[in-house]
Amino acid sequence: MPETNRAIVFDSPTKLTLESLDFPKLQMPNGTKAPHGVIVRIVATNICGSDLHIYRGSFPVPQGMVMGHEMTGQVVEVGSDVQFIQPGDLVSVPFNVACGRCRNCKNGRTDVCQTVNPQVHCGAYGFNLGDFQGGQAEYLFVPYADFNLLKFPDNDAAMEKIRDLALLSDVLPTAFHGLMEAGVKVGSTVYIAGAGPVGRAAAAARLIGAAAIIVGDYDKERLDLVKRNGCETIDLSQDIPLADQIEAILGVPEVDCAVDYVGSEAHGIGHEAHELQPQAAINQVLAATRAGGATGVIGIYGPDPLADTKEGQEGTFPLDFGKVWIKSPRVSAGQAPIMSYNRDLMMSILWDRMPYLSDMMNTKVISLDDAVGAYETFDQGSANKYIIDPHGLISA
């Protein structure tokens, strides 16, 4: 095995460095041995919009933490208690770190595992949630490997579709989770707030059979990506109420289901588009959903030390709940339990049920050496979904 592990490391807000670290060991963050774990050689590791929260300083993490939580790789070392994963297996790594043994894991709620993080019931790589190092690196330690890892049936077939399969660790199942929580089904009309990578991945609503998929954003390039792939679009920079723009498409001012994929980085509509309004997206989806409908809130809401107001710094957001209560809304929020969706979505990709995915996501493969620069470009609003290829294994 190599002695070092090159990785993208957080130094301070907007400052990341590429460093050579020690090769990972089969041990938990607290130093206890992890015979249930494996070491994975990273094949693809993506830059996520959530990583930008860390990059900007909105989500505090310790100096020296390895970034990244969207990983796909090949197993190179297994612990003595690993029974079903073998060296050479090509696998997707869910960003949720989960034990598979607690009450929540047994109920499929791997997003809120009760044991892997002593501070809160939630564990994740590269997120200061349990001190697990991220995967924007050459190698990664994965605990509870038999439970956590999704093995691809055939390595060669998987590498042919690796750009799409690389989305299974987070962005695609997260998008799908939002749709499921909002009750999307055959014939549904859906409003998607945000055409970032997760919002664009929500075009998976086509796989479910949704009738009209409407995506709202301010960025023309992002809107063009979803429009050419079968979605209706709303330019939120236009000074037209959202309800009026929905009605111009559907003939009615509301949709059956809506999902907020933006979170607290939302802006106002029209002449207020330049103003940061952390509560804007969630209020928009609540207002846009018909009586008896449902909404999913997937965008991140939490305390933000960089917020302009005390409420924003504490993670308190003013909701127009009194206006929508009469509609009997159903609202579901939080991280996605990736393992609830990743295998089914893998099979859909392998059997070409989402041929539009790569174009919709606008994936761009880069080297580990180019990753720091990609963060800067992504932070400026790039419409690319960056996939880091640390070992040069993804063919052009």
N, C-alpha and C positions, 0 to 999 in steps of 0.2 A: 504494500500500500504506500501511497505517497506520504511524505512527512508533513506537507503543508496543504493549506486549503485557501485559495484566493477567494475573497468575498467583498461585497459592497457593505461598508460599515458606516453607521450613523456617527457623525462627529458632533455636529450642532445644527440647528435649523438652517436649511439650504446648503449645508456642507456635508457631502458624503465623500468617502475615500475608498479606493481599492487597495486592500491590504492582504498580506499573506499571514494567515493564522495557523494554529495547530490543526492537524487532521482531527476530525471529530471522533469522540470515543462513545462506546456503548454505555452511556451513563446519563441519568436525569440531571436537570439543572442544579439540584441540590447536592449532586455528587454521588448519589447512590447508584449502584450498578443496575443496568437495564438489560438483562438477558432476553427480554421480550422485544428488544429493538433491533434495528438494522441501520446500516450506512448505505446511502443512495448516492450514486454518481449522477449529478444533475444533467439532464438532457435539455430541458427547457424550464425557464423560470421567468415569470412575467412581472412587469411593473403594473401595479394596480392603482386605481384612483385612490384607494384607501392609503396606499403608501405615500401619497402626496400630503395627507394629513400629518404624517410623521415628518416628512421632508420639510414642511412649512413650519412645524413646531406646534400645530394644533393638538396633536396627540403625543404627549410627552413620553419619551423612551430614554433608557440610560445610554450614555455615551459609550460607544464601542459595540453596540448591538448590531448584529448582522441583519440587513434588511430582507424583506420579501416573504411572501406566504403562498405563492402560486407555483407549485413545483411538480415536475414530471421527471422521472429518472429511472436509472437501472440499478438494481440492488447489487452491491459488491461485497457486503459483509453481513452476516446474520448472527444474532445471539443464540445461545444454547437452548432457549425456550421457544424459539420461532419454529413452527411446525409446517406451515403451508406456503410461506414465501421463501424462495430460493435465490441464491446468487444468479444473476443473469436475467431475472424477471424485470420486465419493463412495467412501471407502475405509475399511477397518479396518486399524489399525496394531498388529501383534503386539508384545507388550511386549518380546520378545527383539530386541535389535539385532544384526543378522547381516550379514556381508559377501556371502554367497552364493558365495564364491570359494575358501574354505579347504577342507581335507579334511573337517572336520566338517559344514560347511554343505552340501557336495556329497553327503554321506551322510544329509542330512535332520536333522542334529543342530544346529539353529539355537540351541538352548539353551546350547550350549557352543562358540560361534563362537571361533575362535582368533586373530582379528586386531583386533577392535573395542575390546578392553580390554587394555592392556599389562600389567595387574596379574594377571589371571586369565582363563582361557578362558570368559568369560561376559560379555555386555553387556546392559544393560537401561536403559530410561528411568526417571529419577526414583528411582534405587536406589543411587547411588554405585558403579555398575558400569560404568566407562568414562567417567564424567563427563558422560553424556548428560542434559540437562535433561528434567524430566518434562512431562506434558501436561495438568495441571490448570491450564489457561491458555486464552487466546483463540487462540493460534497455536503451532505446533510444527514444528521442523526434523526431517525424517526422512531419514537417509542410505540409499544403495543402494535407492532407491525402487522401481525396476523389480522387484527381488527381494523386498523386504520387504512391500510393500503388497498387500492383497487388495481388488480393485476390485469393487464391487457391480454386477451386470448392468444395473440400471435404477434411477436415482436416486429417482424417485417411488415405486416399489414398495418400495425400501429404507426410505424415510422413513416409510412406513406401518407398518413393523415395526422401527423404529429402537431401541425399548427392548430388544428381544431381540437385534438385531444388534450392539448396543453391548456385548454380553457376549462377542463373538468375540475381542476383543483379549487376553483372559486367562482370565477365570473359567470360561467354558464349556469351551474346549479343555483347560484345566488339569484340570477335573473329569473330562473324557473320557479324558485321558491316564492318570489314576489308574486308571480302570476297565480300560483296555487293558492297562496294566502288570500288573494283577491277574488278567488272563485272563477277564474277564467275557464271557459268550456267551449264546446262547439257552438258557433254562432254568436259568441260574445262580442260586444263592442268594448274596446279597451283604450284607456288613456295612459300613456307612459310619460312620466315627467323626467326628462333628461335623456340626451342622446350620447352620453358618455359610453364607455365600453360595456357597462352592465346594462344600461338602457338599450343599447343596440343589441346586446345578446338576448334581450327580451323579445326580439323578433321570433324567439322560440314559440311565441304564441301562435305562430303559423302551424307549428307541429301539433298543437292542441286542437286547432281548427277554428280559432277566433275569426270572426267575420271582418271587422274593421279594427286595425291597429293604428292608433294615432299617437305620434311622438311629438312632444313639445320641447324646444330648445332655442338657444339664441345663435348657435353656430351654424352657418350655412353649410360648411363642408360636412359636418356631422349629419345634418338633416338630409343632405343629398345622398349620403350613404344609405340611410334607411329608406328614403323615397324610391331609390332605384331597386330596392329589394322588397317592394310590395307594401310599404307602410304609407299611411297618410301623415302629413307633417303640419305642424303649427310653429310659426316663427314668433317666439315670445317677445321679440324686440318690437313687434308691431303694436301700436297703441290701440289695440282692440281687445275687449274683455274675452277671457278664455272661453266662457260659455257661448259667446257669439261665434267664435272661431270653430268650436265643436259643432254648433248648430249648422254652420255653413257646410260642414262635411256630412253630418248624419241626418240633418233635418230636425233634430231635437238637441237641446243644450246640455244633455248629460249622457254619460256612458254607463254601461253595466258594471264595469270594474275599472279601477285605477291603481297605479303603483307609483310611489315616490322613490325614484332611484337617485335623487340628488342629495338630500339631507340638509344639514345646516349651512351649506355653502350656496344656498339658493339666492336668486335675485328677484326683483320685482318685474312686472310686465310693462312693456311699452316705454313711456317716458321715465319709468322707475327702473328700467333694466340695468342701469349702471349701479343701482343701490343694492348693497348686500342686505337681504331680508331673510334671516335664518329660518323663519317659520313659513316662508312663501310657498314652497313646494308642497308641504304637508297640507296646508290650507287649500291649495289649489286642487289636490286630489280629493280631499273631503268634499269640496264644493262641486266638483265635476261628476261625482258618483251619484247615480239615481237613488231614490228612496228604496231601501231594502238591499242595496248593493254592498260591495265590500272593497276595502282598500288594503294594500300591502305597503308597509313603510320599511324600505330596505336601505335607503340612504342613512348615513351615520348621523346620529344626534347624541351629543354628549358634552360635558364641560370642555370649553375651549379657552385656554389661557390667553389667546390672541384676540378674543372677541372684544368689540368696542363697548359692550355694556356689561354690567355686573351680572345680569340675568344670563347672558350668553356665556360668560366665564363659568357660571355655575351649572350651565346646561338646562336652564329653564326657558321655555319657549311659549309665547302667547298663541293659543289655538282658538280659532273661531268655532269652538265646539257648540256654543249656544245656538249658532245659526243652523247647524246640521243635525243636532240631536233629534229633532222631530222626524228625520229621515230614517231613524233606527240604523245608524251606520254600524258596520262591523270592521274593526281596525286591528290589524296584526302587524307587529313590528319586531325587529331584531335581526341577528345574524342567521344565515341559512345553515341547517344541518346537512352538510354537503353529501354525506353518505346516503341520505334519503333519495337522492336524485342521480348521483354520478354514474352508477352502472347502467341505468336505463338510457341516459343521455349518451354514454359511450356506445351502446349498441345502435342508437339512432345515427350517430356519426359514422360508425363502421359500415352501416348499411345505407349510407348516402341519403338519409332522410332530411338532412340540413345542408344541402350543397351550397347554399347562399352564405354560410356562416363566415368563412374567411373574408369574403368581400365585405360583408356587413361590419365585421370587426376591424377590417383594415390592418391586419397583423403585419408587423415588420420585425424580422429577425435581426438581432444585433449581437455583438460579442460582449463579453464581460468588460473588456476595456472601454467599450463605448457606453456603458450603462450610466455612468455619472452624467455625461452629456445628455443622454436620453431623458433623464429626470428633469433637467432644466428645460428641455424642449416640451416635454409633456406638461410641465407646470405652466407653460405659456399658452396651453390650449391645443396642442397637437391632436389631430383626429386619429392618430395611430394607436394600436394596441401593441406595445413593445414586448417581444419575447426574447429573453437573453439566452444565448446558446454558449455556455461556458467552454465546451470542449469541441466546438465546430462539428457537431454531429448531424445538424439539420441541413439537408441539401437545399441548394438554391432553387 
